[in-house]
Amino acid sequence: MEKGRLYIVGTPIGNLGDMTVRAIEVLMSVPFVLAEDTRESKKLLVRYNINTQLISYRDQNHNLMIEKIYEKLNMGLNLALISDCGTPLISDPGFKLVRELRLHGYIVESIPGPSALIAGLSISGLPTDKFSFLGFLPKSDSKRSKLLKQYMDLDSTVILYESPKRILDLLKEIGRINAMSTVALVKDLTKKREEFLMGTPLELLNVLNGKKFGENPHGEFVVVISSTLQKD
């Protein structure tokens, strides 16, 4: 019997209209969808009248779920993996699963879709030919600072994700490393309230403080940094 395959399916990062036809077809065709948060994923499936059963899969329950996943694949059943939003594995669960399946000869197929880091970079106006993606930085101040300096010293654009509660501290740290760096902040990508800000770290701090953002932090940020002074 031919073994089943795992589809890695990209889903919208905010606007539910950003689903590809192929992604919808795949999610309808498989008997089970592995999802990071079944409650969030249910909203997407309902939006597109997809009745496929959702199964909770996260890095934390990998060891518990892997044998059940093997069982289904060995029965010839195809499975799909989605995250809460965007492309799975990109600062989201899935790496352990894909690595293990690849090592054991299973087919893993990409169904491309939205990714916040690429969307943010594409509208930043900062260099796109070379970039480094750091995901979420470590919580330790010293580790964050060391990693930022290491990558900001390279001749490439740096992209990372940051929570609203830490964005002000991040801008201060970027400013300490290079006060003249250009930073683009993108929040709520693809949503009606999408917001884009650009400037030096100090300029952005002044804008956010002027809005009293620290009193009501909200919305995850895509942060794009160029240490090279931007010219007209």
ABEGO torsion letter per residue (X at the ends): XBBBBBBBBBBBAABAAABBAAAAAAAAABABBBBABAAAAAAAAAAAGBABBBBBBBAAAAAAAAAAAAAAAAAGBBBBBBBABEBBGBGBBGAAAAAAAAAAGBBBBBBBBBBAAAAAAAAAGBBAABBBBAEBBBABAAAAAAAAAAAAABBBBBBBBBBAAAAAAAAAAAAAABAABBBBBBBGBGBAABBBBBEBAAAAAAAAAAAGAAABBBEBBBBBBBABBBBX
